[in-house]
Amino acid sequence: MPRPLSPEILDQIAGRFRVLAEPARLRILYSLMGGERSVTELVEETGLSQANVSKHLGLLRRARFVDRRKEGLYAFYHVSDPSVETLCEIMCGRLEAQLAEQVALLEAVS
């Protein structure tokens, strides 16, 4: 059995999951998992507006999921918390497995 967690720790964990519960932020994180990107690159890759990308990057930064590097007038963002990538890989792998199971069931019924 895992060790008990305090209500405060559970609140913090829930808060981190809330940050990840927004599809736009997941698109940004997924893009950043490919390497450092500027806001302009993130706008192009995600299809989100510049204002939207900036807003979500601010929230991701406050949650310490991403960080930025300034170079002149430009800011380049990267994933700063490797556990984010691990969590995404776990969830993506699990969803792929569930989808494969569903496809197999549909093929068996057909």
N, C-alpha and C positions, 0 to 999 in steps of 0.2 A: 504494500500500500504506500502511495506517495506521502511525503511529509505534509502535514497540514499547513495551509497558507492563511495568512491573516486577511481580514476583510480589506485592509488597505492595499495589500499586494494584489488581491483579486480585482479590485477596482482599477489598479494600474494596468493589469493584464487586459481587462475588458476595454479600457481606453485605447490601448495599442491595437486591439482587434477592430475597434470602431474606426480608427484611422484607415485600416486596410479594407474596410467594408464598402468603400466607394469605388465603383468601376473606373472612374477617371484616374484616381490615384494609382490603381493597379496597372492601368495602361502606362502611366508615367514610370512607375517602378519597373515594369517589364522592359520598357525601352532602356532605362538606365542599367538594367542587368546586362545589356550588351556593351556597356562602357560609358564613359563620361560623355555628357551631351550639354549643349547650350540650350537656352530657352527656345531659340529659333528652331533648332533641330527637334526638340521635343514637340513643338507645335506642328511641325511637318510630319513627324512620325505618328503622333496620336490623333491628329485631326481636331484637337481642341483649340480654342482661341488662346491668344497670348495671355490675356487677363486670367483666364481659367487655369492655364498651366502655372502661372505665377502664384495664384492663390493656393493651388494644391501643393506646389513646391514649398511654400511657406509653412503649410501645415505639416508636411512630411519632414521638413527641417526641424520644426519645433518638437516633433516626436522623435527626432534623432535617427530617422530612417535614412535620410540623405544629408549630404553636406555639399558645400559649394567651394569652388576655387575661383578667385577673381583674377582676371588677366586684362588689364586696361579697363575698357568700358564693358567688357563681357564677363559673364559669370558662367562657369561650367559646373554642372551638378553630377554627383556620383552617389551610388549606394554606399552608405557609411556603416550600416549594420548588417554583417554577413548573415545573421539569423533570418533576415527578411528573404534573402535568396533561398535559404534552406526551407523556410516555411512555404514559399511559392512552389519550389520543386516538389515538396511533399504533397501539397494540395493538387497541383497539376497532374502529378503521377497518379494520385488516387482517382481524380476525375476521369483521366484517360482509361484507367482500369474499369471504372463503372460504366463508361460509355461502351467499351469493348464488350462487357458483359451484356449490356442492353442490346447491342447489335447482334450478338450471338443468339440471344433469346428470340429476337425478331426473326432472324434467319431460320431458327429451329421451328418456329410457328408457321412460317410461310411454306 
